Amino acid sequence: MAGLTRSDVEHVAYLARLRLTDEELDRLEGQLNHILDQYAKLSELDTSAIPPTAQTIELENILREDVASPSLSVEDVLRNARATDGDFIVVPPILGGDAS
């Protein structure tokens, strides 16, 4: 398998909008070619007896139980807000307009 050239690495860096020094380009060229070599070694393995899988580890729900617990009072929350309107916090609009 042909490796990446310095020109290839410069092109990828340009596409990713990365401004890399000559030293960084040299190091990255070596690292990327090493990664490609490792993938080439993996392609030599006989995987015909291994069933395809989308998940390599058991899935389990790692979320905690949803249990109601005491929270801040409305007054405490509103006391931290920069601007309020009744029991609501006023925030600036995100699509233009006036926040008055």
N, C-alpha and C positions, 0 to 999 in steps of 0.2 A: 504494500500500500504506500503510495507516495505521500510524503509528509507535507506540512505547510511550509511555504517559503516566507521569507521576510516580507515580501510584497503582499502575500495573503494576510499576514498578521496586521500589516499597516492598513489594509483595506477594511478588515473587520474593526479595527480600532476607529477608523474614520466613520464607518457606519454606526458605531456605538457612541460616536461623538466623544471619544477619549483622546486626550492630548497626552501622548506617551513620549518619554525620552528615548534616545537610542538604547540606553541600558535596559530600560523597561521592555522595549520591543524585543531585544535579544533574549532577555529572560523569559518573556511570554512565549516567544517562538519555541524555545526549548521545552517549556512546561506543556504547551499545547501538543507538541509532537510526542511527548512522553505519554500523555493521556490517550492520544490516538493509537500509539503502540500497544497500550494496555487493552484497549477495545479490540484491536486486531487479535491479540492473544485469546481473548474471550470467544471470538468467533471461531476459533479452532476446536472448541469443546463440542462433544457430541451431546446435544440436548434433546435428541429424538425421544428418549424415555421420560422426559420431564413434561408433565402436562402444563399447558399455558395457564397463567394466573394473572389476575389483575391486582391481587393483594397478597403480599408476601408474609404478613403477620396477621394474627387474629385481630378482628375488630372488636372493640368493646367500648361501651359508653363510659367516658371518663368524666362526665359532667356530674356535679354534685346534685343532691336532691334539691328541688325548688321549694324552700321552706320560707314562709313569711316571717320576717323579723322586724323589730322596731326600726323606724327610720327617723330622719329629721322632721321637725314640724314645718309646716308651710312658712311660718314666720322666720324660722332659722334659715331656710333656703332663700327666701326673698331678701333677707338681711345681707346676703352675700352678692346679690345681683346688682349690676351697675344701674339698670333701669327696670322699673316694674310698671304694670298697669293692672290694678286690682290684685288678683292672686296669680298673675302671669309674669314671666320674665320677658322683657322686650329685648330682642336681638336685632342686629343690623340685617337688612335684606341681602340676599346673595345674588339676586339678579337685577340689581340696580334699583332705583327708586329712592324714596325718602323714608327714613326710620322714625319719623315724627309721630 
